Every structure is written in C-alpha cells, then in structure tokens.
Amino acid sequence: MKCPHCSVGVSLEFGKTVWAEKDVKETGMGYGLFYDHCPECAGLVVLFKRGYYKVEYTTRYENNYLEDITLEEIIYPKSVNRKVETEVPERYRKDFLEACAVLPISAKASAALSRRILQDILREHFKIKDSSLATEIEKFIALKDVPSYLSQAVDAIRNIGNFAAHPLKDTNTGEVVEVESGEAEWLLDVLESLFDFAFIQPNRLAERKKILNEKLKSLGKPTMKG
Ligand SMILES: [Zn+2]
C-alpha cells in the first residue's frame, strides 16, 4: 500500500492491535483497531476492520482475532495523500483528486468516480467503446502495447469489484453501489498506473526525443522519425 502520509509504497503489517472485540449483537462478527508506523516516514496509520470474531485458547493465553475480513478502512490519517502529475489531462486529474478526497468518507462514492474515470480514459484516449465496462476492459487488455503488469491490474478490477454480483458497476459505471474490501483503493492505484502509461510516460519520451533531435540537428545529422 501507499503510505497515506508520505505516499511511498510500503508494506505495513498492522500487527499491533489496540483491541478486537465481539459485536454486541450475536452475529459472530467482531471489529478491531490495528495500527502500524510507516517505515519511511514513521507516520502512524490506524486501520479499522470488521470480520468474524474468533478466540483461540491455549493453556497460557487467550488470543482474540478477526477472520474473513468484510471491511477494512484506514481511519487515520483522514486524508488520502495522492498527487497527480500535470501531464494528466485536467478533467481526469480533477475527478481523480475528488475520488481520493471522498475515500475516507465514502468508499462507494470514491469507487464510482474511479470507475467512471477508467471508462472515460478507455473511451476517449484508447477509443474503446462497448456496452459494458467488463467488455471494454477485455478489449483494453488485448491491446498489444499494454505492459502485462498494467493489463493484469486493470483486469483485476473486475474480480476485486465482484462485477458478477454487482452488474451496475459494469453497465452503469458511475453508479454508487456497494464496494468490496479494498476495491476503492485498488481502483485509485490502477488509475495512477494508467495515468502513467497513457499520459506521463509518452509525454516524457516525446520530450526526450525532442532534446535528442535538437542535438542531432546541431551535429548536422538526420533526425529521428515517428
Ligand atoms: Zn510514510
């Protein structure tokens, strides 16, 4: 995950528990607070989880924990710290930052915005337009110049979002519907990679080529094409 303080990709264990308790109602569910410190910036990150409450008894101790997590949410720090490079077109940038801003309040709203941005990019930038997002994703991952890490990440959106159970995500991408655990964050991560591939890298390559061409020209050599 990305540290919400410093945006560096880090691996947080969340092994430190404040508590894990059984719900008041007899649902078998429980909830807990977990925390860890970012190894890069030492910032505190607190996670709230819901899942099935289990107790393990041994002769020496009693260990309570949560299983089959149904909800996992960063409750501290409140804001999601993500940046978007200026190469990304304004309309996507604005919507992306909005999807980040609403994430701590509503993962549903954030995911709906992100799905819409994804569909917009597929339609406007990659000229892929079909009746459902799942089919558009299929067509996108079949493009031959898409790097495999990106096609796998985009493809995983369908599984993580459980499109089969939530058909509106597929046919009406901007619809605010239930999200799966980690889905909204995943969409933001994937959009960042997609921004990089679609807008940032091509722009930087073009700039680099321009500089090299100017050099070739000053050397009296033919310039590069294409
Ligand atoms: Zn950090």
Residues whose N, C-alpha, C, O or C-beta is under 5 A from the ligand:
A	BS01	ZN	C3 H5 C6 C38 E40 C41 A42 G43
